[in-house]
Amino acid sequence: MAAKTRLLIVDDSALMRKHLVSMFADEGDFEIATARNGLEALMQHREFKPDVITLDVNMPEMDGLTALSMLMAERPTAVIMVSSLTEKGAMTTLEALALGAVDFVPKPGGTISLSIDSVRLQLLEKVRTAAKMRRRRADLKEKNSGPHAKVNAPVTALVSEPASVKWTPPSPATGSLPMWPFGVVCVGVSTGGPRVLEEILPQLPADFPWPVLIAQHMPPTFTQAFANRLNGLCPLEVLEVSHPMPLQPGHVYIGKGGTDMVVSNRQGGLQVLPKPENPDLLWHPSVEALMGSVAKNLNPAQVIGVMLTGMGYDGSNAMAALKLAGARTVAESEESATVFGMPAELIKKGGASIVLPASEIAKQLKFWLGSGGRRWA
């Protein structure tokens, strides 16, 4: 019988703690402890040694952010933030993700007993994913530190055309697409995305020759705050796509939560715009919708796809198809991915030109586009 996941629930509301405890206890595979504030969370962290923590933000005596920074300093643990959907709550949550939290769920408003069910499945899924992530990292650590461990050589050579991927001319259908003065870098990312994007994007220079389009799974009230935060960290200009915008080099475009971001050819130029969420797709802003629109409007030789950390398989089909048509693609490696789901799916489908840890991805993009991005490097 598998060991139960040790879960610490931290919230200053007695009613919220009661409902959360009941929710997880009903599942039968959790051992649960609670704390009323950050100070109690630190004590339980030392004594209970949880696998996963759900952490409220606004608490007396010690708030969630302060507690999070101390928890990570003492013993890094998978933390899911439970945050409000206000603009202030979004900014705080993004700060928490930068400090080491792996994910977040919106805190229900109104009557807790009625609204808690609205996030039940989401919270259960994210806590279980965080627990699996912790076990996977423990297994990787053991594998890489045992007597028969393989020492991974550092990435020293940048890849211009991987031996496993031979470029072929586009098919007649795609070959009829225009060759624009620049191409696009399309990024798909979900759980763990804010932190890895904050690692990659600041390494790209202000004169980066292609625009960067990012489909990050995130609620509507969070994407503007996320774009603002990235804009303060990056040489590139970062914008939330809330209306049609012309694509320009030196810019990063973040899909607006509650929509799907797509590329369109309008009035002889490329634009990026928000569209209503496609109900046939599971995740939003959708990576699959973005890549599908790119395939319709750009020559594959002018597309670079980057698949980063996240649960599920969003975008893996369209990105793999583009790679087979001549696009270049990068999948984040298991060693750096918070959740290896989306990159693993792309790799499994033969859609990755190269697999790299997050720390090497910006270097590879700059190498590929060092000649202006008009051809394979």
MODACOR-V731048 format. One record per residue. SS is DSSP state (alpha for helix, beta for strand, coil for the rest). OMEGA is omega in radians with two decimals (999 if undefined). BURIAL is # if it has 24 or more other ideal C-beta (glycine too) atoms within 12 Angstrom, else .. Layout:
ss: [SS | SS]
omega: [OMEGA | OMEGA]
burial: [BURIAL | BURIAL]
This chain:
ss: [coil | coil | coil | coil | beta | beta | beta | beta | beta | beta | coil | coil | coil | alpha | alpha | alpha | alpha | alpha | alpha | alpha | alpha | alpha | alpha | alpha | alpha | coil | coil | coil | coil | beta | beta | beta | beta | beta | beta | coil | coil | alpha | alpha | alpha | alpha | alpha | alpha | alpha | alpha | alpha | alpha | coil | coil | coil | coil | beta | beta | beta | beta | beta | coil | coil | coil | coil | coil | coil | coil | alpha | alpha | alpha | alpha | alpha | alpha | alpha | alpha | alpha | alpha | alpha | coil | coil | coil | beta | beta | beta | beta | beta | beta | coil | coil | coil | alpha | alpha | alpha | alpha | alpha | alpha | alpha | alpha | alpha | alpha | alpha | alpha | alpha | coil | coil | coil | beta | beta | beta | beta | coil | coil | coil | coil | coil | alpha | alpha | alpha | alpha | alpha | alpha | alpha | alpha | alpha | alpha | alpha | alpha | alpha | alpha | alpha | alpha | alpha | alpha | alpha | alpha | alpha | alpha | alpha | alpha | alpha | alpha | alpha | alpha | alpha | alpha | alpha | alpha | alpha | alpha | coil | coil | coil | coil | coil | coil | coil | coil | coil | coil | coil | coil | coil | coil | coil | coil | coil | coil | coil | coil | coil | coil | coil | coil | coil | coil | alpha | alpha | alpha | alpha | coil | coil | coil | coil | coil | coil | coil | coil | beta | beta | beta | beta | beta | beta | coil | coil | coil | alpha | alpha | alpha | alpha | alpha | alpha | alpha | alpha | alpha | alpha | alpha | coil | coil | coil | coil | coil | coil | coil | beta | beta | beta | beta | beta | beta | coil | coil | coil | alpha | alpha | alpha | alpha | alpha | alpha | alpha | alpha | alpha | alpha | alpha | alpha | alpha | alpha | coil | coil | coil | beta | beta | beta | beta | beta | coil | coil | coil | beta | beta | coil | coil | coil | coil | beta | beta | beta | beta | beta | coil | coil | coil | beta | beta | beta | beta | beta | beta | beta | beta | coil | coil | beta | beta | beta | beta | beta | beta | beta | beta | coil | coil | coil | coil | coil | coil | coil | coil | coil | coil | alpha | alpha | alpha | alpha | alpha | alpha | alpha | alpha | alpha | alpha | alpha | coil | coil | alpha | alpha | alpha | beta | beta | beta | beta | beta | coil | coil | coil | coil | coil | coil | coil | coil | alpha | alpha | alpha | alpha | alpha | alpha | alpha | alpha | alpha | alpha | coil | coil | beta | beta | beta | beta | beta | coil | coil | coil | coil | coil | coil | coil | coil | alpha | alpha | alpha | alpha | alpha | alpha | alpha | alpha | coil | coil | coil | coil | coil | beta | beta | beta | coil | alpha | alpha | alpha | alpha | alpha | alpha | alpha | alpha | alpha | alpha | alpha | coil | coil | coil | coil | coil | coil | coil | coil | coil]
omega: [-3.10 | 3.11 | 3.12 | 3.06 | 3.13 | -3.02 | 3.06 | 3.13 | -3.08 | 3.13 | -3.11 | 3.11 | 3.12 | -3.14 | 3.10 | 3.11 | -3.13 | -3.10 | 3.12 | 3.10 | 3.14 | -3.14 | -3.08 | 3.11 | 3.13 | -3.13 | 3.05 | -3.10 | 3.13 | 2.92 | -2.86 | 2.97 | -3.11 | 3.05 | -3.07 | -3.12 | -3.09 | 3.13 | 3.10 | 3.12 | 3.12 | 3.13 | 3.12 | 3.10 | 3.14 | -3.03 | -3.07 | -3.13 | -3.10 | 3.00 | -3.10 | 3.08 | 2.90 | -2.94 | 3.04 | -3.12 | -3.06 | -3.13 | 3.09 | 3.07 | 3.02 | -3.09 | -3.06 | -3.12 | 3.12 | 3.12 | -3.12 | -3.13 | 3.13 | 3.08 | -3.11 | 3.11 | -3.10 | -3.11 | -3.11 | -3.08 | 3.10 | -3.09 | 3.04 | 3.12 | 3.05 | -2.92 | 3.11 | -3.12 | 3.08 | 3.09 | 3.10 | 3.10 | 3.11 | -3.13 | 3.11 | 3.14 | 3.12 | 3.06 | 3.11 | 3.11 | 3.09 | 3.13 | 3.08 | 3.05 | -3.07 | -3.10 | 3.14 | 2.98 | 3.09 | 3.13 | -3.12 | 3.06 | 3.11 | -3.10 | -3.04 | -3.08 | -3.14 | -3.01 | -3.10 | -3.14 | -3.12 | 3.13 | -3.06 | -3.08 | 3.13 | -3.12 | 3.10 | -3.13 | -3.08 | 3.09 | 3.12 | 3.09 | 3.13 | 3.12 | 3.10 | 3.12 | -3.14 | 3.14 | 3.13 | -3.14 | 3.08 | 3.12 | 3.11 | 3.14 | 3.12 | -3.14 | -3.07 | -3.12 | -3.13 | -3.10 | -3.12 | -3.09 | 3.05 | 3.11 | -3.14 | 3.11 | 3.11 | 3.12 | -3.11 | -3.10 | 3.07 | -3.02 | 3.09 | 3.06 | -3.07 | -3.12 | -3.11 | -3.09 | 3.09 | -3.11 | 3.06 | 3.14 | 3.10 | 3.08 | -3.14 | -3.11 | -3.13 | -3.14 | 3.13 | 3.12 | -3.11 | 3.01 | -3.11 | 3.11 | 3.10 | 3.06 | -3.13 | 2.96 | -3.11 | -3.07 | 3.02 | -3.05 | 3.14 | -3.09 | -3.10 | -3.04 | -3.09 | -3.10 | -3.10 | 3.07 | 3.08 | 3.06 | -3.01 | -2.98 | 3.12 | 3.12 | -3.14 | -3.06 | -3.12 | 3.14 | 3.08 | -2.87 | -3.13 | 3.00 | -3.13 | -3.13 | -3.04 | 2.98 | 3.13 | 3.12 | -3.02 | 3.13 | -3.07 | -3.05 | -3.06 | -2.95 | 3.10 | 3.09 | 3.13 | 3.12 | 3.12 | -3.14 | 3.14 | -3.13 | 3.10 | -3.09 | -2.95 | 2.96 | 3.11 | 3.06 | -3.08 | -3.07 | 2.94 | -3.11 | 3.14 | 3.13 | -3.14 | -3.12 | 3.04 | 3.10 | -3.13 | 3.01 | 3.12 | -3.12 | 3.02 | -3.10 | -3.13 | 3.10 | -3.14 | 3.08 | -3.10 | 3.10 | 2.92 | -3.14 | -3.13 | 3.08 | -3.13 | 3.06 | -3.09 | 3.10 | 3.07 | 3.12 | 3.12 | 3.06 | 3.01 | -3.06 | 3.08 | 3.04 | 3.06 | -3.14 | 3.07 | -3.09 | 3.13 | -3.14 | -3.00 | -3.00 | -3.10 | -0.23 | -2.95 | 3.04 | -3.13 | 3.13 | 3.12 | -3.08 | 3.10 | 3.12 | 3.10 | -3.14 | -3.12 | -2.95 | -3.12 | 2.99 | -3.10 | 3.14 | -3.13 | -3.14 | 2.94 | 3.09 | 3.12 | 3.13 | -3.09 | -3.08 | 3.08 | 3.06 | 3.01 | -3.02 | -3.05 | 3.07 | -3.05 | -3.14 | -3.10 | -3.12 | 3.10 | 3.12 | 3.11 | 3.12 | 3.14 | 3.11 | 3.09 | 3.09 | 3.02 | -3.07 | 3.09 | 2.99 | 3.07 | -3.08 | -3.12 | -3.07 | -3.12 | -3.07 | 3.03 | 3.04 | -2.98 | -3.05 | -3.07 | 3.08 | -3.14 | 3.12 | 3.12 | 3.13 | -3.10 | -3.11 | 3.12 | -3.03 | -3.11 | 3.02 | -3.10 | 3.10 | -3.05 | 2.94 | -3.07 | -3.07 | -3.09 | -2.99 | 3.13 | 3.13 | 3.13 | 3.12 | 3.14 | 3.12 | 3.13 | -3.05 | -3.13 | 3.14 | -3.13 | 3.04 | -3.07 | -3.10 | 3.05 | 3.14 | 999]
burial: [. | . | . | . | # | # | # | # | # | # | # | # | # | . | . | # | # | . | # | # | # | . | # | # | . | . | . | . | . | # | . | # | # | # | # | # | # | # | . | # | # | # | # | # | # | . | . | # | . | # | # | # | # | # | # | # | # | # | # | . | . | # | # | # | # | # | # | # | # | # | # | # | . | . | . | # | # | # | # | # | # | # | # | # | # | . | . | . | # | # | # | # | # | # | # | # | # | # | # | # | # | # | # | # | # | # | # | # | . | . | . | # | . | . | . | # | . | . | # | . | . | # | # | # | . | # | # | # | # | # | # | # | # | # | . | . | # | . | . | . | . | . | . | . | . | . | . | . | . | . | . | . | . | . | . | . | . | . | # | . | . | # | . | . | # | . | . | . | . | # | . | . | . | # | . | . | # | . | . | # | . | # | # | # | # | # | # | # | # | # | # | # | # | # | # | # | # | # | # | # | # | . | # | # | . | . | . | # | # | # | # | # | # | # | # | # | # | # | # | # | # | # | # | # | # | # | # | . | # | # | # | . | # | # | . | # | # | # | # | # | # | . | . | # | # | # | # | # | # | . | # | # | # | # | # | # | # | # | # | # | # | # | # | # | . | . | . | . | . | # | # | # | # | # | # | . | # | . | . | . | # | . | # | # | # | # | # | # | # | # | # | # | # | # | # | # | # | # | # | # | # | # | # | # | # | # | # | # | # | # | # | # | # | # | # | # | # | # | # | # | # | # | # | # | # | # | # | # | # | # | # | # | # | # | # | # | # | # | # | # | # | # | # | # | # | # | # | . | # | . | # | # | # | # | # | # | # | # | . | # | # | # | # | # | # | # | # | # | # | . | . | . | # | . | . | # | .]
